[in-house]
Amino acid sequence: MAKRKEIPPEEGSPAWMATFSDLMNLLLCFFVLLFASSTMDAGKIQKIAASFNNSTFSILDSSNVSLLNGELMSAGVMQIPDIEAIMKAAGKNIEGDTGEESISSNSDAEKLSDEELRQEFEERGEEQSEELYDEVIQMTESYSINDQIVINYTSQYVELNLNGSILFESGKAEVREDSKLFLQKIASILVKYKNNIIEIEGHTDNVPISTARYENNRALSTERARNVYEYIASQENFIDSNMKIAGYGESRPIASNATAEGRARNRRVVIKIYNRQNSYQ
């Protein structure tokens, strides 16, 4: 009987050891990443985000990350420059504390820093709105319509207050023919800020209205805002997603409805141009 030839053993480690070695390397990398990420104080970041629950703006420069309703999100939101400088000014260290201070001391410091951070955003918005306000004032003067508009600003926007009697007949929402040139000039101003949010609001006095076309003041004010928007949008090339309309009826008076003068002031169209910090695309 022929003798079976024995196969010599292969040199080196068994094949399963290579797979096992790769698995160990992957696990090591995984735990190294976990350890590295654990140095980030997530609680502080969440606290910063939660403190801006009612805001919609970005806090990171040169990126698409923004804060929306207290959560970090990716969106085309206008960016706020020099956020690191804001953080340092507020005493905020995102990488975490050294652990040498007590929990109560850290909590008090974080609370103070959040207030300082909010104040810094408020001041930046105020500066942007003031700059925008000056630009709008100059343009209304160049178009000779500054005496027909009341202009104010907040830390969020610049507000153009247009008298309703200039734009509409009593109880109607159609734009008057003799006011269209005025609105063309308004459109020429607004288009320079077409990348910002532009909101058009309709307002009325408290005199009740009930017609076949408008059942109440809110319906009338909404239709007036819509007609102003449509006429302005027909004059210039706006970004439709940045345009908003709203009708508030008599719910937001700026003067007493007890006098004819006050009611006239309340019948108005308000155009708000939001500053860069409070605009999104």
C-alpha positions in Angstrom: 0.0 0.0 0.0 1.4 3.4 -1.0 2.4 5.6 1.9 0.4 8.9 2.1 2.6 11.9 1.7 2.3 14.3 4.6 1.7 18.0 3.8 4.2 20.2 5.6 2.6 22.9 7.9 2.3 26.4 6.5 4.8 28.9 7.9 3.5 31.9 9.9 0.4 32.5 12.0 -3.0 30.9 11.3 -5.3 33.0 9.0 -7.8 33.6 11.8 -5.3 35.5 13.7 -5.0 38.2 11.0 -8.8 38.7 11.2 -8.6 38.8 15.0 -5.8 41.3 14.9 -7.8 43.6 12.6 -10.8 43.4 15.0 -8.6 44.4 18.0 -7.2 47.4 16.1 -10.7 48.6 15.2 -11.9 48.2 18.8 -8.8 50.2 20.0 -9.5 53.0 17.5 -13.2 53.0 18.6 -12.3 53.4 22.3 -9.7 56.0 21.5 -12.4 58.1 19.7 -14.8 57.6 22.6 -12.1 58.8 25.0 -11.3 61.8 22.8 -14.9 62.9 22.4 -15.5 62.6 26.1 -13.3 65.6 26.7 -16.0 67.8 25.1 -18.4 69.1 27.7 -21.6 68.3 25.9 -23.7 69.8 28.8 -22.2 73.2 28.3 -22.9 73.1 24.5 -26.5 72.0 25.2 -26.9 74.8 27.8 -25.8 77.4 25.2 -28.2 76.0 22.6 -31.1 75.8 25.0 -30.7 79.4 26.1 -31.7 80.5 22.6 -34.9 78.5 22.3 -36.8 81.4 20.7 -34.0 82.4 18.3 -33.1 81.4 14.8 -29.5 82.3 14.0 -26.1 80.8 13.5 -23.2 81.0 16.0 -20.4 79.6 13.9 -18.4 81.4 11.3 -17.6 80.0 7.9 -19.9 77.0 8.2 -23.4 75.9 7.7 -24.1 75.0 11.3 -26.9 77.0 13.1 -29.0 77.2 16.2 -32.7 76.6 15.5 -35.1 76.2 18.5 -32.2 75.3 20.8 -30.7 72.6 18.6 -27.6 72.5 16.5 -28.7 72.1 12.9 -27.3 72.5 9.4 -29.0 75.2 7.4 -28.3 78.2 5.2 -28.5 80.7 8.1 -26.6 83.9 8.0 -23.4 83.6 10.1 -22.2 85.6 13.0 -18.4 86.3 12.7 -15.9 86.0 15.6 -17.9 83.6 17.7 -14.7 82.5 19.4 -14.2 86.1 20.6 -17.7 86.1 22.0 -17.1 82.9 23.8 -13.9 84.1 25.3 -15.5 87.5 26.3 -18.2 85.5 28.1 -15.7 83.3 29.8 -17.1 80.2 28.0 -14.6 77.3 27.5 -16.3 74.8 25.2 -13.5 72.2 25.8 -14.6 71.9 29.5 -13.4 72.9 32.9 -10.3 71.6 34.7 -12.5 70.0 37.3 -10.9 71.8 40.2 -14.0 74.0 40.9 -17.0 72.9 42.7 -20.3 72.0 41.0 -22.1 75.0 42.5 -19.4 77.5 41.4 -19.5 76.1 37.9 -23.3 76.4 37.7 -23.2 80.1 38.8 -20.4 80.9 36.3 -22.2 79.2 33.5 -25.4 81.1 34.2 -23.6 84.4 34.2 -21.8 83.5 31.0 -25.0 82.6 29.2 -26.4 86.0 30.1 -23.3 87.7 28.8 -23.4 85.6 25.6 -27.1 86.6 25.1 -26.2 90.2 25.7 -23.4 90.0 23.1 -25.8 88.6 20.5 -28.3 91.4 21.3 -25.6 94.0 20.9 -24.4 92.6 17.6 -28.0 92.6 16.3 -28.5 96.2 17.5 -25.3 97.3 15.6 -26.5 95.5 12.4 -30.0 97.0 12.6 -28.6 100.5 13.3 -26.3 100.2 10.2 -29.3 99.0 8.1 -31.4 101.8 9.5 -29.0 104.5 8.4 -28.8 103.0 4.9 -32.6 102.9 4.5 -32.9 106.4 5.8 -30.4 107.6 3.2 -32.3 105.8 0.4 -35.7 107.1 1.4 -34.2 110.6 1.4 -32.7 110.1 -2.1 -36.2 108.9 -3.4 -37.9 111.9 -1.6 -40.3 109.6 0.3 -38.8 110.0 3.8 -41.7 112.2 4.8 -44.2 109.5 4.0 -42.6 106.7 6.0 -42.0 106.3 9.8 -38.8 104.2 10.2 -37.7 102.5 13.4 -35.4 99.6 14.3 -34.9 96.9 16.9 -32.1 94.4 17.5 -33.8 92.1 15.0 -35.0 94.3 12.1 -35.6 97.7 10.6 -39.3 98.6 10.4 -40.9 100.8 7.6 -44.4 102.0 8.7 -46.6 103.0 5.7 -49.8 104.9 6.3 -52.7 102.8 5.0 -54.6 105.8 3.7 -51.8 106.4 1.2 -52.1 102.8 -0.2 -55.8 101.9 0.0 -59.3 103.3 -0.1 -61.4 102.8 3.0 -62.6 99.3 3.4 -60.7 98.1 0.3 -57.5 96.1 -0.2 -56.6 97.0 -3.8 -53.5 99.2 -4.1 -54.4 102.7 -5.2 -53.2 103.8 -8.6 -51.7 107.0 -7.3 -49.6 105.1 -4.7 -48.0 102.7 -7.1 -45.0 105.0 -7.9 -44.5 105.2 -4.1 -44.4 101.4 -3.8 -42.0 101.2 -6.8 -39.6 103.3 -4.8 -40.1 101.0 -1.8 -39.4 98.0 -4.0 -36.2 99.6 -5.2 -35.0 99.9 -1.6 -36.1 96.5 -0.5 -34.5 94.6 -3.3 -31.1 95.7 -2.0 -31.8 93.4 0.9 -33.4 90.5 -0.9 -31.1 88.0 0.8 -32.6 89.1 4.1 -36.0 88.1 5.5 -38.6 90.7 4.5 -42.0 90.6 6.2 -45.0 92.6 5.1 -47.7 93.1 7.7 -51.2 94.5 7.4 -53.0 96.3 10.3 -56.3 98.0 10.8 -58.2 100.1 13.4 -60.9 98.5 15.6 -63.9 99.7 13.6 -65.7 96.5 12.7 -66.0 95.5 9.0 -68.2 92.8 7.6 -68.7 92.7 3.8 -69.2 90.0 1.2 -65.5 90.1 0.5 -64.0 90.6 3.9 -65.7 89.1 6.9 -63.5 90.9 9.5 -60.5 93.2 9.9 -58.0 90.4 10.0 -59.1 89.2 6.5 -58.9 92.8 5.2 -55.4 93.3 6.7 -54.2 90.0 5.3 -55.4 90.9 1.8 -53.8 94.3 2.0 -50.4 92.8 3.0 -50.7 90.2 0.2 -51.5 92.9 -2.5 -48.6 95.1 -1.4 -46.3 92.0 -1.5 -47.5 91.1 -5.0 -47.1 94.6 -6.4 -43.6 94.9 -4.9 -42.6 91.5 -6.1 -43.7 92.4 -9.6 -41.4 95.3 -9.7 -38.1 93.7 -8.7 -36.4 90.3 -8.6 -37.0 89.1 -5.0 -36.2 85.7 -3.4 -39.7 84.4 -2.8 -38.6 82.1 0.1 -37.4 85.2 2.0 -40.7 87.1 1.7 -43.4 86.7 4.3 -46.9 88.3 4.7 -49.2 88.5 7.7 -52.4 90.2 8.6 -53.1 91.2 12.3 -56.3 93.2 12.0 -56.8 95.4 15.0 -54.8 93.2 17.4 -51.6 95.3 17.3 -52.5 99.0 17.6 -49.8 101.6 17.9 -52.2 104.4 19.0 -55.5 104.7 20.7 -58.5 103.8 18.7 -60.6 106.3 20.7 -59.6 109.2 18.3 -59.7 109.6 14.6 -56.0 110.4 14.5 -55.2 107.2 16.5 -57.3 105.1 14.2 -55.6 106.5 11.2 -52.2 105.6 12.6 -53.4 102.0 13.3 -54.5 101.6 9.6 -51.1 100.8 8.2 -48.8 98.4 6.4 -45.5 97.5 8.1 -42.5 96.2 6.2 -39.8 94.6 8.3 -36.3 94.1 7.0 -34.5 91.6 9.3 -30.8 92.1 9.8 -28.2 89.5 8.8 -28.1 87.9 12.2 -31.8 87.2 12.2 -32.2 86.3 8.5 -31.9 82.9 6.8 -32.1 81.7 3.3 
